[in-house]
Amino acid sequence: MKSRILMTLASLTLAGSIGIASADQSTNPFPGIEHVTTQSSVEEVETRLREAIDSRGLTLFTVVDHAQGAADVDLELPPTRTVIFGNPKVGTPLMQCQGSTALDLPQKMVIREDGDTTRIEWNDPAYLAKRHELQECELPLNKIASVLSAVANEATGEQE
């Protein structure tokens, strides 16, 4: 518990120092992962997510269908897809700042069935800044966070 509190304080301190509002850690069971939910199906959300990505001039690299992968080896998984997309003009400076950032780029959003809802999840840019020690670089982290949030909300049918 003590280490979790220290991690939360460190995360909030970092987020404040780089100007990003971090999600409320008390309501987010997975620090560093942002999410929104919807009653729409995974298929509907994927369609809207693709449209939101395209409308912003972002590049859709691929979609990984994890449920199909599980079925291919006779296992079951609720509908779960990872949508991989990005913008090299934005991602390249992050990787120039710290090469390890390439582990988390291009951007990814997971769309998955979670009980009676569909959940969209993505990495919080403040988390990535901390993970890859990007504090010394001037990066548009607030803008990245806003775009990711808007794309996810559009995919749910919500407009921000």
N, C-alpha and C positions, 0 to 999 in steps of 0.2 A: 504494500500500500504506500509506504514511504517513497519508494522509487517511482511509483506511478504519479504521485503528487509532484515530485521533483521534475519528472519528465513533462508534466502538464505545465508547470511554472516555466520551465525552459522553453517550451513550445510557445506559450503566450508571450514570453519576453521576446523571442525571436520574431514572432508575427508582428508584434508592436514595433520592433526596430526596423522592419522592412515595410511597414505600412499595410499589412494585410490583416483583416479581421478574421480570426480563426473561429472555427465552429465551436460552440459551447461544448466543452469536454464532458460535462456532466450528462449531456443528452446524446453524445456521440460515443457509442461503445467501441468504435474503431478510429482512434485519433489519426488524423492525416488522410482519412477517407471521407469525402463529401458524398452526399446522396440526396436523391429525391425519390418519391414514390408516386405511383399512379394506379388506377384501376384498369388501365388499358393493358392489352396483351403484349407479350414480348415482341411479337411480330409487328403490331401496330407501332410500338415504341421504336423499334428498329427502323421502320419506314420513315417515321418523323425525324429520327436522329440523322438518318442519311440526308434527308431534305435540309435539315438545319445546317449540317456540315457543308453541303453543296452551296447553300444560299450565302454562306460567309466566305466562299472561295477557298475553303480548306480542302486538303487532299485526303480522300478516303483510301487508305492503303489496303485494308482487308477486314473481313469479319470472321472471327473464329467461332464456330458452333460447337461448344463444349458438350452439349447434350448429344449431338450426333456422334462426336468422338467417343463418348461413353457407350452409346448404342453399338458402335462398331466393334467394341470389345465385350459385348453382352453385359454391360452395366447400365444403371439408370441414373439420370440426373435431371432435375427439373430444367425447363428451358433456360439456358444460360449462354449468352453470347458476349464476346469481347470485340468491340468496334475500335479499330486502330486507325487514327487519323492525325493530321497535323498541318503545320505550316513551316516549311524550312526557314523562312525569314525570321520566325520567332524562335524556333527550336535551336537553330544553329548557334546563336549567341549564348544560349544556356550551355551548350556543349563546349563552346570556346572558353567559357568561364571555367568549367570543370568537366573534363571528359567523361567522368563516371555518370553524368546526367544522361548519357546515351542509354544507360540501363533502363531508364524510365520514359524514354522518348522513342517513337512518337507517342502522342497522347493516347490514352485508352479510356474507354468507358465500358463498364460491364453492365449489361442488361440481364436481369435474372428474375425468375419467378420466385417470390418469397411469400409462401402461404397464399393469401387471397389478393396480394398486390404484386406489382412489378416494380422492381427497384433498379435505379440507375446509380452507379457508383463511379467515382473518379478520384484521383489523387489531388489533394489540396496543394496548390503551388507553394504555400508557406512550408508545408511538410517537405516538399522536394528541395526547397531552398535550404532547409535545415539538414536534410539527409545528405545533400551533396555540397554543403558548405559554400553556398553561393552569395553569402552576405557581402563580400567585397566587390561584387559586380553590380552595376546599375542595370537592372533588368525590369521589363514591364510586367512584373508579377501581378499587380492589381488588375491590369488589363487582361492577362491570361485567365485569372480567376473569374473575372466578369464574363468573358467569352464562354468559358466552360460551363458556368452556371446558366447562362442564357441558352446555350445549346441544349443542356439537360432539361431545362424547364420547357423549352419548345418541344422537345421529344415527348414530354408528358402531356402535351396539349396546353400547358400553361405558358403564358407570355410574360416575360419580365419587363 
